[in-house]
Amino acid sequence: MSKKSIGLLSAALGAIALIGVPAESYGASAIEKFYKVKGLRMVVGSGAGGGYDTYTRTFTRHFYRYIPGQPRIIVQNMPGASGIRATNFGYTKAPRDGSWMMATYQSLIDENLLGNRKIKFDVKKFNWIGSIGKTHHLCVTWKGRSKILNLKQAIGTPLAVSATGRAGNSATVPLLLNQTVGTKFKVIAGYSTTGARLALERGEVDAICGLGYSTLMSSNPDWFLKDRINIIAQIALKRHKDFPDVPSAIELVSKSDRRVYEFFGVAQQMGRPYVAPPKVPADKIKALRTAFNATVVDKAFLKDMKRLRLSTDPLTGQQMEKLIDKLYSYDQVVLNRVGELFGIAKAERTYACKKFAKDPSVCKKKKKKKKKKKSS
């Protein structure tokens, strides 16, 4: 057989081999082409300079390398109502083609169950991509100015605390402590993320209660390195290794209220969650999850995080889904108690119960029995 015939035969066999093979398997894949053209928008549900913002901007510097097509990632801040504005947008208006993701607040994960009617999303319908780290909440006062050095000293003493909004941890944690421990924190809401911390430095408020340790360490490392604050309490299922002598609030509450703190702790484990809108094509979610899982173990990313004093303790999207299922497994007795402690109106709690309870009959109001009049 001549060289020319052999060449023609090889070309023909090659053509036959490619019959029935999808175009994306030889050359750029459809997903790769999509991200090269569309890019990725990463929305942060808080203002610039906060923990979520710092984590996200550090993360995206490495995340793009693992997404097919290595797209340009645009980080956009969308603050408002402690993350509710951005998360509502992500659920109702954001593109559902895989070009949009967001860093949301873990404190919003249980709001459906508590009947917050400002919430327009269902956490179970989001596509959970992953979480960079868990949160560990602290209550702190300013050293040298405050005489409150521990949580027991705060019991019964009126103290103003700064917060961004009523749904954030810096508002809900003080309210929880007021009801279970006996503190008298007064929440001053409406600050920006950075402004809430500046308020403590300036002496506008007495304390901050409910901010994550990792957030404070990344945004205000001098508070710890220069010993500027009193850490009066930690709110977590167990004490942090860096604060072995600071009591966790769960150690001071009644046995029944421990279940409330355990419920609260499930959301805390979600830490710094990243989500995509509902109904995004499964292949895009798989690509984003795979890229996320690769980024959080990337050596350059971890080196960057260490340099910025940002902690990592990642969860996969699948692990987050299991935590949400656990959150939704709590019985109505616990949910009612959580609602009472957070000052949520009974009508809202009943609304949430009817919407999410496995047995709606537990939501019905008990009718008061009328006393029979004694016959004279």
Buried (B, 14 or more C-beta within 10 A) or exposed (E): EEEEEEEEEEEEEEEEEEEEEEEEEEEEBEBBBBBBEBBBBBBBBBBBBBBBBBBBBBBBBBBBEBBBBBBEBEBEBBBBBBBBBBBBBBBEEBEBBBBBBBBBBBBBBBBBBBBBEEBBBEBBEBBBBBBBBBBBBBBBBBBEEBEBEBBBBBBEEEBBBBBBBBBBBBBBBBBBBBBBBBBEBEBBBEBBBBBBBBBBBEEBBBBBBBBBBBBBBBBBEEBBEEEBBBBBBBBBBEBBEEBEEBBBBBEBBEEEBBBBBEBBBBBBBBBBBBBBBBEBBEBBBEBBBBBBBBBBEBEEBBEBBEEBBBBBBBBBBEBBBEBBEEBBEBEBEBBBBBBEBBEBEEEBBBBBBEEBBEEEEBBEEEEEEEEEEEEE
